[in-house]
Amino acid sequence: MLFNFDEYYNKLTEDGEVILAYQGTITADGINGALEAVEAKLDGIGIDPKVKKKVYNVLVEGLQNLYHHVDELPQDFDPKFAHKFGVVVVRKKEDSIKITLGNFINVKKTAYLKDKIDKINSLSEDELKDMYKFILNHQKLSTKGGGGLGLLDMARKSGNKLEYSFYEYKTEFNFFSLEITINYV
């Protein structure tokens, strides 16, 4: 069965206390607005400042990844969205904050991204730290501004494995969903 975006999005927004739910064009102004809204809501529900900082840092990385690395939309997807389409849902659960990010990805990039996340997930906390330092000191910045640190940094700051799924949408597109958990209990 092919991916149904509306079912995916509705399921996310019905799971836990929604702090932020957004689907649409990812812009620099939108990123700033989303960060401000999440910060204010976390203050309002009394989340510990250390946890709030982790959420904020992971969200910054995730939104920057969406902004800089999102692929063009499939031509048959809802035309009201511009080419930088993404999904961001932040929700509070019983013992954690869950950040879910999603976007369409060309199937040619799926294996590379899967391998990269699996590699990150296989590393211990110390190995993540060492890899981060190595990349920081030895990689050149890409044309999109980063050196490949975004996913690694999200894993480090959250203290948890990155959960991901690829949903088949069309022959040339998958929908990529990434969930980051930040524990607060």
Backbone torsions as a table, in degrees:
resi	resn	phi	psi	omega
1	MET	NA	133.0	-178.7
2	LEU	-75.6	155.4	-177.5
3	PHE	-60.4	131.7	175.6
4	ASN	-111.9	106.7	-175.1
5	PHE	-60.2	-44.7	-177.2
6	ASP	-61.1	-41.2	177.1
7	GLU	-63.7	-42.6	178.7
8	TYR	-58.5	-51.5	-176.1
9	TYR	-65.7	-43.7	179.4
10	ASN	-62.3	-39.5	179.2
11	LYS	-63.2	-41.4	178.5
12	LEU	-62.2	-43.2	-173.7
13	THR	-79.9	-5.0	177.0
14	GLU	-103.0	2.6	-173.8
15	ASP	-110.5	94.9	179.8
16	GLY	96.4	-177.6	178.6
17	GLU	-86.0	113.0	-175.3
18	VAL	-75.1	124.9	176.5
19	ILE	-95.4	-38.9	177.1
20	LEU	-150.9	134.4	174.0
21	ALA	-137.5	120.7	-177.2
22	TYR	-143.2	138.9	170.3
23	GLN	-138.6	129.3	-179.8
24	GLY	154.5	-161.4	-178.0
25	THR	-70.7	132.6	178.2
26	ILE	-93.6	116.3	179.9
27	THR	-124.8	164.5	178.0
28	ALA	-61.7	-43.5	178.5
29	ASP	-65.1	-38.7	178.7
30	GLY	-64.2	-37.9	177.8
31	ILE	-61.6	-48.2	179.9
32	ASN	-60.9	-42.7	178.8
33	GLY	-63.1	-41.7	179.5
34	ALA	-64.3	-42.8	179.7
35	LEU	-63.4	-42.9	178.7
36	GLU	-64.1	-42.7	-179.1
37	ALA	-64.4	-43.5	-179.9
38	VAL	-65.5	-44.1	180.0
39	GLU	-59.3	-45.0	-179.9
40	ALA	-64.0	-42.5	-179.7
41	LYS	-67.9	-37.9	177.2
42	LEU	-64.8	-37.8	174.8
43	ASP	-62.4	-41.9	-177.3
44	GLY	-66.7	-26.1	179.9
45	ILE	-103.3	7.9	171.8
46	GLY	73.3	34.5	177.3
47	ILE	-73.5	136.8	179.1
48	ASP	-52.0	137.3	-178.9
49	PRO	-55.8	-34.7	178.3
50	LYS	-65.9	-41.1	178.3
51	VAL	-68.7	-42.1	178.9
52	LYS	-58.2	-41.2	179.5
53	LYS	-64.2	-41.8	177.8
54	LYS	-62.0	-46.3	179.6
55	VAL	-58.8	-47.7	-178.7
56	TYR	-59.8	-48.0	-178.4
57	ASN	-63.8	-42.3	179.0
58	VAL	-66.3	-40.2	179.9
59	LEU	-65.5	-40.1	176.4
60	VAL	-57.9	-49.6	179.9
61	GLU	-60.1	-45.8	-178.1
62	GLY	-64.0	-43.3	179.4
63	LEU	-67.4	-38.0	176.0
64	GLN	-64.2	-39.7	176.3
65	ASN	-60.5	-45.6	178.6
66	LEU	-60.7	-45.5	-176.5
67	TYR	-63.3	-42.7	-173.4
68	HIS	-91.0	-24.2	-170.1
69	HIS	-119.2	3.3	-177.9
70	VAL	-67.7	141.0	177.7
71	ASP	-86.5	166.5	174.8
72	GLU	-59.5	151.8	177.7
73	LEU	-75.4	147.2	170.2
74	PRO	-58.2	142.7	-174.6
75	GLN	-61.1	-28.0	-177.1
76	ASP	-90.1	-0.5	179.0
77	PHE	-76.0	159.1	-174.2
78	ASP	-41.3	117.0	-175.3
79	PRO	-70.6	-8.5	-179.9
80	LYS	-73.1	-12.5	-179.1
81	PHE	-97.9	140.4	175.3
82	ALA	-76.0	-178.2	-173.8
83	HIS	-68.5	-23.8	-179.2
84	LYS	-94.3	64.9	-176.2
85	PHE	-88.8	134.9	176.6
86	GLY	-152.0	169.1	178.8
87	VAL	-124.4	136.1	175.5
88	VAL	-136.8	121.7	175.9
89	VAL	-132.5	124.6	176.5
90	VAL	-117.3	127.9	-178.6
91	ARG	-142.7	149.7	179.0
92	LYS	-96.1	129.1	175.6
93	LYS	-110.8	-175.5	-177.1
94	GLU	-57.3	-39.6	-174.8
95	ASP	-132.1	13.7	-175.5
96	SER	-160.0	166.1	168.9
97	ILE	-108.6	130.6	178.9
98	LYS	-110.3	128.8	174.9
99	ILE	-113.3	120.1	178.2
100	THR	-116.0	129.9	178.9
101	LEU	-123.0	142.5	179.6
102	GLY	-149.3	150.3	175.7
103	ASN	-163.4	162.1	175.3
104	PHE	-76.8	145.7	-178.5
105	ILE	-139.3	140.5	176.0
106	ASN	-65.2	134.6	-176.4
107	VAL	-57.5	-25.2	179.5
108	LYS	-64.4	-22.2	-178.6
109	LYS	-95.1	-8.2	-173.9
110	THR	-61.2	-50.6	-177.0
111	ALA	-61.4	-42.7	179.7
112	TYR	-60.9	-47.5	-178.4
113	LEU	-65.8	-41.8	177.7
114	LYS	-60.2	-46.9	179.7
115	ASP	-61.7	-40.7	-179.2
116	LYS	-63.7	-46.1	180.0
117	ILE	-68.2	-41.2	178.1
118	ASP	-60.6	-39.7	177.8
119	LYS	-62.6	-47.7	179.3
120	ILE	-59.6	-44.7	-178.7
121	ASN	-66.8	-21.1	-178.8
122	SER	-82.7	-10.4	-174.2
123	LEU	-90.2	147.2	173.5
124	SER	-76.6	172.8	178.8
125	GLU	-58.9	-43.9	179.2
126	ASP	-66.9	-39.7	178.8
127	GLU	-66.2	-37.3	176.0
128	LEU	-61.2	-44.8	179.5
129	LYS	-61.4	-45.3	179.5
130	ASP	-64.2	-43.1	179.3
131	MET	-63.5	-41.1	178.8
132	TYR	-59.4	-48.3	179.7
133	LYS	-62.8	-41.2	-179.8
134	PHE	-61.8	-48.8	-179.3
135	ILE	-62.6	-42.6	-179.4
136	LEU	-59.2	-38.2	-176.1
137	ASN	-89.6	-17.7	-172.4
138	HIS	-122.5	-14.5	-177.2
139	GLN	-93.1	148.8	172.3
140	LYS	-89.4	152.5	176.6
141	LEU	-69.5	141.8	178.2
142	SER	-79.8	173.0	177.2
143	THR	-64.9	-19.0	179.5
144	LYS	-93.7	4.2	172.0
145	GLY	103.4	-19.7	-175.0
146	GLY	-109.0	168.5	177.0
147	GLY	-111.5	18.6	-179.7
148	GLY	87.8	24.5	-175.5
149	LEU	-95.4	-14.1	-172.2
150	GLY	-55.5	-56.1	-179.1
151	LEU	-64.7	-40.7	178.3
152	LEU	-61.1	-44.3	-179.9
153	ASP	-65.4	-38.0	178.0
154	MET	-63.4	-40.6	178.4
155	ALA	-65.8	-43.2	-179.9
156	ARG	-62.7	-49.0	-174.3
157	LYS	-72.0	-30.3	-179.7
158	SER	-79.9	-29.8	-176.0
159	GLY	76.7	12.2	-178.7
160	ASN	-131.8	164.4	175.2
161	LYS	-69.9	150.5	175.8
162	LEU	-84.2	127.7	177.1
163	GLU	-100.5	136.5	-176.8
164	TYR	-146.4	159.4	174.9
165	SER	-145.9	149.4	170.8
166	PHE	-118.1	122.8	179.7
167	TYR	-108.1	127.9	179.6
168	GLU	-67.7	124.1	178.8
169	TYR	-108.8	-57.9	176.6
170	LYS	-140.9	174.7	-178.5
171	THR	-52.1	-42.3	-175.1
172	GLU	-100.7	-1.3	-178.4
173	PHE	-132.3	141.6	167.1
174	ASN	-118.2	161.0	169.9
175	PHE	-104.8	124.5	-178.2
176	PHE	-98.7	127.2	179.0
177	SER	-122.7	127.4	-179.6
178	LEU	-122.6	129.1	178.4
179	GLU	-122.0	130.1	179.4
180	ILE	-117.9	130.4	-179.1
181	THR	-108.6	131.4	175.3
182	ILE	-121.0	111.3	-177.6
183	ASN	-75.6	144.3	176.2
184	TYR	-129.6	6.8	177.5
185	VAL	-109.4	NA	NA
